[in-house]
Amino acid sequence: MALVRIERPSPLPAEEAWRRLTAWERHGALVPFTTVTVRTAPPTGVGTVVVAHTRLGRLRFDDLMEVVAWQPPEGDRPGRCRLEKRGTQVRGWAALEVSPSPGGSSVLWLEEIRPRWLPRGFDPLTRAAGQAVFGRVVTGLLGEPP
């Protein structure tokens, strides 16, 4: 599996950075050829199901993810979220941590990706693509106006 690691400082308070990063539907605006839907009623928590629908010509697949850990930041305590990929085409997991820091917050996004149709030899390419895409998502969501 390809492991992607994104770290970003943010001037936003941890609670606001968390709110923006876990607004799942907004991720689709930053991922090319993808829309994101939430299949469960708000608020987000353990059991929430998020689906990223990607479509590029004849290539179509869903990245089905379930929130398996959910702890928003509170006071000095960092927020942590973990999603397990449950789809048939993409396997792995994603973990998000938002920690208070002087002048705002710090964000750590880890994602392990295994597209079913790609052999392990493509892991470096998958990692590079993931770094670009998820880096864009994190940067874009943190930079959005409140």
N, C-alpha and C positions, 0 to 999 in steps of 0.2 A: 504494500500500500504506500501511497505517496503522502508524506506528512507535510502539511503547510502550516507555517507559523507567521502570524502577523502581530506586531506589537506597535502600538501608537500611544503617544501622550495626547491628552486632550485638555483644553482649558475648561471644559464642561465639568460641573459637579458629577460625581459618580452616578447619582440617581438619574440625572438627565442623559448621560451617556448610555446608561443601561436602557432607559426608555426608548431611545432612538435605535439602538442596536437590536432590540428585541421586537421592534415593529416589523414583524416578518414580511408582511405584504410589500413594504417599501423596498425590500431587497431586490425585487424584480425590476425596479426602475434602474438599477445599477448593474444588472447582469444581462449582457446581450442575449437576445432571442429567448428570454425567460420571463415567465410570470410566476408569482408566488401567491399561493392561497393557504388559508388556514381552515382546516376541516372541522375544528371544534370551536365551541362558543368561548368568547373571552370570559375572564381574563386568562392570559397565558399562565400555564403551570404544568406540573407533571401530568402527562397524558395528552397534552396538546399535540395535534398532528399538523405538520407543515409540509406542503408539497410545492416543489419547484418544478414547473412544467417548462421544459426546454424544447424548442422546435426550430430547426434549421433545415429548410427544404424537406427532404424525405426523412431526415433524422429527427426522431421524436422520442423523448423519454421523460419519466417523472422521477425526481429524487424525493422519495417519501421519507420524512424524518419525524421522529417522536421525541418530545421533551421527556427525558428520564430523570433530570435533576433540575431544580429551580430554586434559587435563593437570591432574591434581589439584594443589592447593597443596602446597608443600613448603618448609619453612623460611620465608624471606622472599619466595619466589616465589609470585605469585598463581596460583590455579587458573582454568583457562579451559575452557569446553565450548561447542560449537556444534552445534545440531541444524538440519537442513534438512527442511522440510515437504515430504513426498513424496506426499501424498494427492491425490485428484482434486477434493475439495471445498474444501480450505484450502491455500493456498500461502504461502511466505515462509520465515522462519528464526527461530531463537531463539539467543541467546548469553548465557552466564552467566559472570560473573567474580567470584571471591571472593578478596579481598586481605587479608593480615594488616594490622592497624592497632593503634595503642596502645589497650589495653583490650579487644581482641577482633578484629573483622574488619569489612570493608565489602563489601557485595554490590551488584553492578550486573547487572540483568536487562534485556536488550534483546530485543524481539520485533517482527518485521515480519510483519503479517498481511494476507492477501488472501483473504477468502471469495469463492469463484468466483461465487456467485449474487448478490453485492452490487456495484452500480456504485461507481466511485470517489467519487461524491458522498456516499456513506455513510462515508467514511474518518474524519471527525471522531467519528461515533457509534461506529464500530469501535474507534477509539483510546480513547475514554472508557470503553467496556465493557472493553477490554483492561487499561487502567490499574486499574480496579476489581477485575477478576478476578485478574490476575497480582499485583497488590499484596497482595490477600488471601492468595494462595498463598505468596508470599515471607514475609510477616509470620507467617502460620500455621505454616509449616515451621520458621522460625527460633525460634518460641516454644514448639515442642513439647518435652516433656521428653526427655532422652537415652534 
